[in-house]
Amino acid sequence: MVLHEIYLQVPAEHIAYVKFIFESYEEVGIIRTVDRKKAVIVLLAMNDFLDTGRAILAALEKEIPLREIPRPTDMKDDWFMAELAAESLTR
């Protein structure tokens, strides 16, 4: 199985809402905050749930401002995401 990372920038006041929505869809994916100051989050989704995760993001885009961004090069806030980034460099 492959873990997909979808990085998003959202207004900081909407981060908790996005996390709540994904928590309500069990097993689709998890949301991690990558950078609190820049309001960057990441959706981690496995292959089997990637289409569903993208559909949820498309629905959220109609409610709140969010945009997909490239993986940040300086992930400092979230140790887990920093580890994943380092691991991907060794592949």
N, CA, C and O of each residue as an XYZ file, in Angstrom:
364
protein
N       0.837     -1.187      0.000
C       0.000      0.000      0.000
C       0.876      1.243      0.000
O       1.954      1.268      0.595
N       0.391      2.263     -0.676
C       1.121      3.515     -0.787
C       0.391      4.595     -0.001
O      -0.830      4.725     -0.097
N       1.133      5.358      0.767
C       0.581      6.474      1.518
C       0.733      7.734      0.675
O       1.838      8.091      0.266
N      -0.381      8.398      0.422
C      -0.375      9.634     -0.359
C      -0.433     10.826      0.588
O      -1.145     10.805      1.592
N       0.316     11.847      0.259
C       0.346     13.077      1.045
C      -0.213     14.199      0.179
O       0.321     14.490     -0.891
N      -1.291     14.829      0.645
C      -1.876     15.962     -0.062
C      -1.759     17.166      0.863
O      -2.437     17.252      1.887
N      -0.895     18.083      0.483
C      -0.647     19.262      1.303
C      -1.623     20.357      0.926
O      -1.901     20.587     -0.251
N      -2.138     21.029      1.943
C      -3.160     22.047      1.741
C      -2.853     23.282      2.570
O      -2.280     23.192      3.656
N      -3.238     24.421      2.049
C      -3.193     25.650      2.830
C      -4.629     26.098      3.029
O      -5.393     26.239      2.073
N      -4.980     26.318      4.280
C      -6.327     26.746      4.653
C      -6.206     27.862      5.684
O      -5.193     27.953      6.379
N      -7.218     28.706      5.793
C      -7.179     29.684      6.878
C      -7.087     28.940      8.216
O      -7.744     27.918      8.414
N      -6.281     29.458      9.111
C      -6.027     28.780     10.388
C      -7.306     28.448     11.138
O      -7.379     27.415     11.804
N      -8.304     29.293     11.044
C      -9.552     29.052     11.775
C     -10.343     27.858     11.238
O     -11.302     27.424     11.877
N      -9.964     27.323     10.088
C     -10.673     26.179      9.504
C      -9.948     24.839      9.685
O     -10.479     23.795      9.307
N      -8.751     24.864     10.255
C      -7.986     23.625     10.412
C      -8.748     22.607     11.250
O      -8.844     21.443     10.860
N      -9.281     23.011     12.369
C     -10.016     22.077     13.240
C     -11.234     21.500     12.523
O     -11.556     20.325     12.699
N     -11.908     22.312     11.723
C     -13.075     21.833     10.975
C     -12.678     20.748      9.979
O     -13.337     19.713      9.886
N     -11.599     20.989      9.235
C     -11.138     19.997      8.256
C     -10.759     18.701      8.969
O     -11.095     17.613      8.502
N     -10.063     18.816     10.094
C      -9.704     17.618     10.861
C     -10.960     16.868     11.311
O     -11.027     15.643     11.207
N     -11.945     17.600     11.806
C     -13.190     16.986     12.265
C     -13.887     16.235     11.129
O     -14.359     15.115     11.323
N     -13.953     16.842      9.961
C     -14.616     16.196      8.819
C     -13.922     14.877      8.490
O     -14.590     13.860      8.304
N     -12.611     14.882      8.418
C     -11.910     13.640      8.076
C     -11.994     12.607      9.191
O     -12.019     11.408      8.911
N     -12.040     13.037     10.437
C     -12.217     12.080     11.533
C     -13.590     11.420     11.466
O     -13.745     10.271     11.880
N     -14.579     12.128     10.953
C     -15.923     11.554     10.868
C     -16.030     10.501      9.761
O     -16.926      9.657      9.786
N     -15.119     10.554      8.796
C     -15.044      9.524      7.751
C     -13.940      8.552      8.149
O     -12.803      8.675      7.693
N     -14.271      7.602      8.987
C     -13.256      6.669      9.492
C     -12.507      5.996      8.358
O     -13.105      5.578      7.366
N     -11.217      5.896      8.508
C     -10.299      5.182      7.626
C      -9.997      5.868      6.303
O      -9.157      5.372      5.552
N     -10.645      6.991      5.979
C     -10.359      7.661      4.712
C      -8.964      8.276      4.743
O      -8.207      8.150      3.781
N      -8.628      8.931      5.831
C      -7.324      9.555      5.948
C      -7.240     10.332      7.242
O      -8.219     10.482      7.972
N      -6.050     10.817      7.502
C      -5.875     11.653      8.685
C      -5.302     12.997      8.251
O      -4.597     13.103      7.247
N      -5.620     14.000      9.024
C      -5.113     15.335      8.773
C      -4.082     15.656      9.847
O      -4.332     15.470     11.038
N      -2.936     16.134      9.418
C      -1.889     16.568     10.337
C      -1.588     18.037     10.037
O      -1.616     18.461      8.881
N      -1.305     18.795     11.071
C      -0.880     20.178     10.890
C       0.628     20.176     10.677
O       1.389     19.703     11.522
N       1.040     20.706      9.549
C       2.455     20.739      9.190
C       3.102     22.036      9.679
O       4.222     22.027     10.189
N       2.391     23.142      9.518
C       2.924     24.438      9.922
C       1.770     25.300     10.421
O       0.951     25.780      9.636
N       1.719     25.486     11.725
C       0.626     26.272     12.327
C       0.644     27.719     11.865
O      -0.409     28.296     11.596
N       1.817     28.303     11.771
C       1.914     29.724     11.416
C       1.468     29.992      9.982
O       0.840     31.013      9.703
N       1.793     29.079      9.080
C       1.406     29.250      7.674
C       0.073     28.569      7.370
O      -0.418     28.644      6.244
N      -0.512     27.907      8.364
C      -1.787     27.183      8.218
C      -1.707     26.144      7.099
O      -2.560     26.091      6.213
N      -0.654     25.317      7.166
C      -0.462     24.236      6.199
C      -0.778     22.922      6.892
O      -0.273     22.631      7.977
N      -1.631     22.130      6.235
C      -1.992     20.812      6.740
C      -1.726     19.789      5.653
O      -1.473     20.139      4.501
N      -1.788     18.518      6.033
C      -1.601     17.453      5.055
C      -2.648     16.378      5.293
O      -2.941     16.013      6.432
N      -3.200     15.886      4.208
C      -4.074     14.718      4.251
C      -3.212     13.513      3.933
O      -2.549     13.473      2.896
N      -3.220     12.537      4.816
C      -2.517     11.267      4.588
C      -3.574     10.230      4.273
O      -4.424      9.926      5.110
N      -3.524      9.688      3.068
C      -4.532      8.723      2.639
C      -3.867      7.563      1.910
O      -2.927      7.752      1.137
N      -4.368      6.369      2.167
C      -3.872      5.184      1.473
C      -4.516      5.111      0.084
O      -5.545      5.740     -0.163
N      -3.903      4.344     -0.813
C      -4.404      4.184     -2.183
C      -5.904      3.941     -2.261
O      -6.603      4.585     -3.044
N      -6.396      3.013     -1.450
C      -7.802      2.624     -1.523
C      -8.759      3.762     -1.201
O      -9.926      3.717     -1.593
N      -8.285      4.778     -0.496
C      -9.163      5.860     -0.063
C      -8.807      7.209     -0.690
O      -9.385      8.233     -0.326
N      -7.870      7.213     -1.619
C      -7.421      8.471     -2.210
C      -8.548      9.186     -2.950
O      -8.718     10.393     -2.781
N      -9.313      8.476     -3.759
C     -10.411      9.106     -4.502
C     -11.463      9.673     -3.552
O     -11.987     10.764     -3.776
N     -11.765      8.934     -2.503
C     -12.737      9.418     -1.521
C     -12.204     10.658     -0.815
O     -12.944     11.619     -0.607
N     -10.938     10.645     -0.447
C     -10.333     11.800      0.198
C     -10.373     13.030     -0.694
O     -10.665     14.133     -0.233
N     -10.076     12.833     -1.974
C     -10.124     13.966     -2.912
C     -11.555     14.468     -3.094
O     -11.771     15.669     -3.255
N     -12.530     13.565     -3.068
C     -13.933     13.978     -3.179
C     -14.347     14.815     -1.965
O     -15.067     15.805     -2.102
N     -13.894     14.416     -0.797
C     -14.189     15.193      0.419
C     -13.544     16.576      0.315
O     -14.169     17.578      0.662
N     -12.308     16.636     -0.155
C     -11.644     17.927     -0.315
C     -12.385     18.810     -1.317
O     -12.507     20.017     -1.109
N     -12.881     18.215     -2.405
C     -13.636     18.983     -3.400
C     -14.909     19.561     -2.786
O     -15.287     20.694     -3.083
N     -15.567     18.780     -1.929
C     -16.767     19.279     -1.251
C     -16.399     20.392     -0.267
O     -17.114     21.388     -0.158
N     -15.289     20.223      0.445
C     -14.858     21.252      1.392
C     -14.503     22.565      0.694
O     -14.714     23.646      1.243
N     -13.959     22.459     -0.528
C     -13.590     23.664     -1.283
C     -14.796     24.553     -1.552
O     -14.645     25.759     -1.746
N     -15.989     23.970     -1.567
C     -17.210     24.748     -1.785
C     -17.638     25.482     -0.520
O     -18.445     26.411     -0.575
N     -17.086     25.055      0.633
C     -17.452     25.652      1.917
C     -16.409     26.620      2.459
O     -16.743     27.669      3.010
N     -15.151     26.257      2.297
C     -14.073     27.052      2.891
C     -12.950     27.236      1.871
O     -12.800     26.426      0.956
N     -12.167     28.297      2.028
C     -11.034     28.463      1.122
C      -9.928     27.467      1.473
O      -9.442     27.441      2.603
N      -9.544     26.664      0.513
C      -8.395     25.770      0.676
C      -7.774     25.551     -0.679
O      -8.447     25.606     -1.708
N      -6.495     25.305     -0.665
C      -5.807     25.033     -1.935
C      -4.700     24.029     -1.711
O      -4.033     24.024     -0.676
N      -4.522     23.180     -2.706
C      -3.455     22.192     -2.655
C      -2.146     22.887     -2.998
O      -2.086     23.724     -3.899
N      -1.106     22.525     -2.267
C       0.212     23.124     -2.466
C       1.256     22.007     -2.550
O       0.983     20.877     -2.146
N       2.438     22.310     -3.066
C       3.510     21.307     -3.054
C       3.980     21.046     -1.622
O       3.742     21.853     -0.723
N       4.644     19.921     -1.425
C       5.189     19.604     -0.101
C       6.153     20.705      0.332
O       7.088     21.030     -0.400
N       5.937     21.280      1.512
C       6.866     22.308      2.001
C       8.254     21.709      2.215
O       8.392     20.552      2.613
N       9.258     22.502      1.948
C      10.627     22.015      2.115
C      11.110     22.160      3.548
O      12.106     21.551      3.936
N      10.406     22.964      4.333
C      10.857     23.239      5.701
C       9.794     22.862      6.735
O       9.279     23.728      7.442
N       9.471     21.593      6.819
C       8.457     21.143      7.762
C       9.065     21.074      9.156
O       9.914     20.226      9.429
N       8.628     21.969     10.036
C       9.215     22.044     11.367
C       8.237     21.679     12.469
O       8.642     21.090     13.472
N       6.972     22.009     12.315
C       6.004     21.831     13.397
C       5.682     20.363     13.686
O       5.500     19.996     14.847
N       5.610     19.544     12.686
C       5.127     18.179     12.852
C       6.280     17.190     12.669
O       6.759     17.000     11.552
N       6.721     16.568     13.744
C       7.848     15.632     13.695
C       7.556     14.444     12.788
O       8.453     13.959     12.097
N       6.316     13.969     12.783
C       5.950     12.812     11.967
C       6.116     13.125     10.483
O       6.665     12.321      9.730
N       5.640     14.294     10.071
C       5.752     14.661      8.664
C       7.204     14.917      8.281
O       7.603     14.622      7.154
N       7.993     15.455      9.191
C       9.415     15.651      8.920
C      10.102     14.306      8.699
O      10.963     14.178      7.829
N       9.715     13.302      9.492
C      10.268     11.952      9.318
C       9.861     11.351      7.979
O      10.684     10.733      7.304
N       8.609     11.524      7.591
C       8.146     11.011      6.288
C       8.910     11.688      5.137
O       9.293     11.034      4.168
N       9.121     12.990      5.257
C       9.850     13.705      4.225
C      11.278     13.189      4.118
O      11.786     12.985      3.016
N      11.918     12.979      5.246
C      13.297     12.466      5.248
C      13.343     11.067      4.658
O      14.264     10.732      3.913
N      12.343     10.242      4.994
C      12.283      8.885      4.464
C      12.108      8.877      2.956
O      12.693      8.039      2.269
N      11.316      9.793      2.434
C      11.060      9.823      0.996
C      12.314     10.223      0.225
O      12.453      9.869     -0.946
N      13.224     10.952      0.859
C      14.472     11.325      0.207
C      15.404     10.132      0.038
O      16.256     10.133     -0.851
N      15.251      9.112      0.884
C      16.125      7.947      0.799
C      15.588      6.876     -0.137
O      16.259      5.873     -0.381
N      14.398      7.077     -0.657
C      13.806      6.068     -1.573
C      14.380      6.158     -2.952
O      13.994      5.390     -3.833
